[in-house]
Amino acid sequence: MKRNAVIAALTAVAVIGGGAAAVAVSSGDDAPATASPADRVSLVSGQESTAPADRDDDRDDQRDDKDDDRDDRRDDAKDDQDDQRDDKGAAADPGNVTVAQAVAAALNHTSGTVLSADLDDDGDRRWEVEVATGGSTVHEIEVDSTTGKVVRTETDRDEDDAAAELKAVQGAKVSARDAAAAVDGAVTSVEFDDGRWEVEVGEADWTVPLDTPRASREG
């Protein structure tokens, strides 16, 4: 009877602990029932030990998570650098000739007041510089963006609003070249519009007032 009672007790403990215990019972009524060390640990703790393979999987998952985090940080940093390059006009690629050099070449060809200078990115990649010489007469002078040489000129003697623009720019403290110099980066366009200078650098738009060379970014 004692032996049966012991077996029943051990079986109940094994079931409650969630583990399978291998119990060896001696033929004597007073002999204690025995279980393996692993079974005794399982019975006492009520938990199964973590297998080595499971621990390896956990470490692999942690490493993968860290790698993903590093990749995300690198991608974010690269995107920030690309945005900064766009703001500075790195993508504009104005060639060897800057807007200041294009303006100088145009004025050397035709003396007057510069109303605008734009880099034409279609086809020949030329600077188009508008020089007003009086009244409604405006000369459009094309400057090669690689050599800095004047390659073509065209004269419009009846351009709308040219006289008013010329008067405003001639009395201004800030010229087209001053406005372009007020903005960092490779300027691709500077023009007088609505009583101020508008300057483009890559994808960014800036404005410069006529009385002080201080640029403000739009948007």
C-alpha angles and dihedrals in degrees: 000000000000091000092052091048092051092049091049092049094050091046091053091050091049092051093047092048093053093235134108111242122200103216124193116197123194121225091246120093093227098043111117119240113245134205133189118269091249091052092049091052090049093048094048098045097036088218135099117238118248112257118235090241090057091051091051090051091051092051091049091052091050092050091049091051091051091048091051091050091051092049091050092050092049091049092049091049091050091050090051091051091049091051091050092050091050091051091052092049097249089144093051095076098194091184124234095317120079125208090256091054092046090052091049091051092049093049091047088056097041122016114222143085122311114231097175146351121199132177108229105214094188117098112319098031097228134162112241109206122187114209120186115208101180141314111001095333115121127173119208107208121189118210123191108244092216105041101025092228125137106248103172142009134194129184127213113187097182105045113156117249091001093124093051092046092048092051092050095047095044090057094045126106091216119063128197090265091049091051092050091048090053091067124069117230138036106322114214099179141018123174141158112247135156094354097310143067118265116204128189124203112178106303094342126096123208135182128211123190121230095241102051134025095236116131125212123192118233125225 
